[in-house]
Amino acid sequence: NQPEAAPLQQGVGPQAASKEEFSAFVAIQNEPDAANKITLADTFVAKYPNSDFVAFAHTFRVGAYAATNRAKESIAAAEQAVAATVKLGEKLIARADADARLTDKEKENARKKDKNVVFLDKNSPDFQAFMGQSELRIVALYQTIIQMYQQLNDAAKMIEYGEKVLGFKP
């Protein structure tokens, strides 16, 4: 007799505000050429500065700049990706906190207005997994920054970011 699996919590993670926004993000994701990927990502960030996908767009810029041997630009993009990843995490935590304060009646009313409404729960396995993945992305971005400073032969900055990653508190 198998235990019943807990239902997956949908909606944990980035959500596009429109089909146009999602399509623009997918175009970045699917672009094989590094120079074009940078242009698409820059355009996306300019057009959708508050998008949940901004952190990922910056992350694509990190790789594309690295692929074109532009270490300084890759570092700047990685720093922007870290900041945007933290911002998305804070947004999701605030939403989960707000959802936790809702009464059953308020949730029921919200479901009547939108049958697809999702309430976030910080204790759900999906929420915990997404936040854990976000933390791993931040550490990976710091590692990339260290590698880029290594390419630039800047030991002081390598040490500075090494200390940042060692002191990183999720």
Salt bridges, closest charged atoms under 4 A:
GLU20 OE2 - LYS47 NZ 3.06
ASP42 OD1 - ARG61 NE 2.76
ASP52 OD1 - LYS91 NZ 2.47
GLU73 OE2 - ARG70 NE 3.79
ASP97 OD1 - LYS122 NZ 2.65
ASP99 OD2 - ARG95 NE 3.88
GLU108 OE2 - LYS112 NZ 3.55
GLU160 OE1 - LYS157 NZ 3.25
